[in-house]
Amino acid sequence: MLGKVKQWLGIEGVKLELIIPDEYPRGATLIKGTIRLQSMQPQTVTRIKVVLIERYTRGKGAEKRIDEYELGAYVSDQLVEVPANESVEIPFSLPFRLYLSEVDELEAQNVVFKGLAFVAKKLRSVSSVFRLEAEAKVSGVALHPFDKKEIKLK
């Protein structure tokens, strides 16, 4: 009985880990990485989804605004059998597209505008944080394994 409850809650079930570089060039349009799945019990993964999200923050105090944008996604509906006490690695490629604000577009035009855009961003307290989130759907489990990692686009 306790074993079935543990399996349903995902305890001793599949653990998911994203293996990716910490940094990508600013002009990148593809993130390549690996998803490592491990389990103490034999399990079947029915779906894997990896999403790149930008958290865009601007303003200060009561005027502070935060938006999140999905920049790209990788989805696999291929069944993956995860044997007990072994790991399975699945490579993935996630294409994405950055959305540029008016200030970002101004910054890309030339060196003079780049300096002006930098000052404008500092005055408005503009920042972007990028993260990858991965989730695996596992047969017979209510709480699905997930992982998230921040990445830098330089």
N, C-alpha and C positions, 0 to 999 in steps of 0.2 A: 504494500500500500504506500509506504513512504517513498519507495523507488519511483512509483508512477507519479506522485505529486512532484518529486524533484525533477523528473523528466518533463512534466507539463510546464513547470516554472522555468525550465532551462538550466537548472542547477546540475552540474556535472555534464552538461550538454555541450553544444558547439560554442567555441570561443572564436571570435573573429579578430584579426589583426591586420591593419593596413601597413604595407611596407612601401614607402615612397620617399623620394628625396625631400629634404626640408625646403629647398629653394629651387625656383625655376626662373628663367629669363623673362623679363616683362613682355616680350613679344611672343612668348610661347602660345601655342594653340592646342597643345596636346599634353596630357599628363599620363605617363606610363608608370605602372606600379604592379604590385602583387598583393593578393588577398590570401592570408594564411588562415586556414580553418583547422581547428583541433578539437577533439572531443574525448571524454572518458568512456562514452557509450557510442555504439554505432548509430549514426544519424544520417538523414537525407536532407540536403539543402535543396529547396525547390526554386529559389529566386535570390539573386544578389543584385543590389542596387548601390551605386556609388554616385554621389552628387557633389559638385563643386559649388560652394556658396560664398558670396561676397557680403560681408557685413559693413555697410557704408554708414559712417557716423559723421554728423556735422552739427555745429552750434555748441553753445555752452549753457549750462544751468537749465532754466525752464524752457529755453528755446532749443534745447538739444533734440535732434531727430535721428532715429536709427531705422534704416531699411535693410532688408536682406533680399538678395537677388540670386536666383539659381542660374549659374553661368553654363552649366553643362551636366550631362548625366551619362552613366554607363549602366545598362540593365542586361542581366543574363537570366533567362528562364531555363537554362540547362540544369538537369538534375545532377547533383554532385553527392556521391556517397562518401561520407567521412568515417573511416574505420576507427575503432576504439584505440586510443593511445597512439595515434599516428597523426601526422599533419598532412594537409593537402594544400598545395599552392596553386592559385589561379591567377595568371597574368591578365591585366586589363589595360585598355587604352581609352581615355576619356577625352573626347574633343570638347573644347569650350571656346567661348567668345567673351572677351571683356567688353563691358559697356562703358563708354567714356562720357564724362560730364562735359559741359561746355568749357570748363576750366582745363580739363585734361586735353581736350582737342586743341585749345589755345597753346598749351604747354608743348604739344607735339609739333607745332608749326616751325619754330626756330629757337635759337639760343636766347634771344632777348625776351620772347614771350615765356620761355621756360622759367626765367627768374621772376617775372610778374605772376605767373601761375603759382609758383612756390609761395610767394608772399600772400597771395589771395587765399590759398589753402590754409596757411598758418593763421590768418586773421579769422577765418570761418571755422577753425578747428576741424578740418576735414581729414578723415582717415578711413582707410579700407583694410579689413582683415579678411583673409581668405582661408577657408577650411574645407577639407574633404570629409564627408560623412558616408559611411558604408553600413549597410544593414543586410542581413541574410534571413530569409524566411525558412524556417525549419519545420518539417512535418511533425505534427503532434505537439507543438510547443506554443505556449501562449506568449511568453516574453522572448522576443527574437534577439539574437546577438547583434551588437553594433560596435563601431569604433569611429572616432573622429580625430583628425589631426589638422593643425594649422600649417599652412605653407606660406612662403614668402615669394612674391613676384617682384624680382628686382630688375 
